[in-house]
Each structure stands twice: as structure tokens, then as C-alpha cells.
Amino acid sequence: MVTDAAANEVILLRNRSIENTGFIMFDAVTCPAGQSPQAVTAADFNSDGVADLAIANRDSGTVSIFTGDGTGSVCPSHTEIGAR
């Protein structure tokens, strides 16, 4: 997970193995975040057994919460918490 403060995004690199080759490729998934995302952490915030993401957004003074769906995807929607 990498934050891109200039683009207000978080970039996730998901690994996938290429069958019978021993190679691992990475799919980049870009998620929109709040203003100037600075830090990201993963935990099960909603107690459903699936990892979620929390992103601290410096300029907006908010935290973006992305809930995981169990497939490695977290980007379709998020909730922003805090002052705006």
C-alpha cells in the first residue's frame, strides 16, 4: 500500500502467481482517498473477518475507511470520518 498525496489516492499492489512459472505479478489498484493521504493501515475494523483499510488524510483532517469484501478488493466505496 502506497499513498499518493498529490493525486489524493492510495495504490494497492495485489500479488498473483502465474501458474506453473514461479513468477509473481502485481496488479496495481488505485483507490480514491481524502485530501493528501499520508498513512494507511489494515485491520478488521467492522469485525467481519476480512481486512479493511484506514487512510489518514492530512489536508482534510479525515480518515477514509475502506471495507474489504474478501476478494482482495476494497475500493468500490469508502466512508470518510472527521472534520472537513
N, C-alpha and C positions, 0 to 999 in steps of 0.2 A: 504494500500500500504506500502510495506516494501522494503528497498534497501538492497541488499546483495553485499557489495563491494568486498568481496573475490571471489565471483563467477561471478561478473560483470552482475548481474541480478536484476530485480525488481519483487517482488512477489505481486500479487493482490489476495485478498480474496473476492470472489463474493458470496453473500449470496443467498440461495434458500430455500424456505419454503417446508417442507414435508407436503403435503396435508392432512388435517384432523387430524394432530397430534399436532400442535402447536410448533413443533421443527423447528429450522433453522439450516441448514448445510452450510458449507463454502467450496467452490471449490477453490483450490489454482491454480492460473495461473501464470506461470513463463515467463517473457519476457526478452530477452537479451538486455543489455544496453551497454554503453561505458565503459571505464576503470574506476573502482572504483566509481560507482554511489553513491551519497551522499544525494541527496534531490530529492523529487518528488512532483509535484503539478498537479492538474487537472483544466482545463478551456477549453473553446471552442475556440481554437487557430485559426481554419480555418473558423469560422463563419457559420458552417453548422447546428447549433442547437444541436450538440452531443458533449459530454465531450471528451477531448483529454488529453494526459499526456505529461508533460515535465520533464525530468530527468537530473539533473546536474551531470556530470561525472568529478570527481576531477582530476584523473591522465591524462586523455586525453584532458582536457580543453575544453570539448564539452558539448552540450546539445542534448539529444535524444528526438525527438518529435514523439509520437505515436498517430496516429489519430484514434478516436473511430469510430465504424461502426453502433452504435445504438443498438447493441445486447448485450453490455457489454464486447465485445472483442476489444482489442486494439493492440494485439501482432503480428499479421502476418508480418507487416513491419513497419519500422520506418526510420526517417531521422535524421542524425547527423549533427549538426551545430557547427562551430567553428574551432579552430586550432587543428591540430592532431600531 
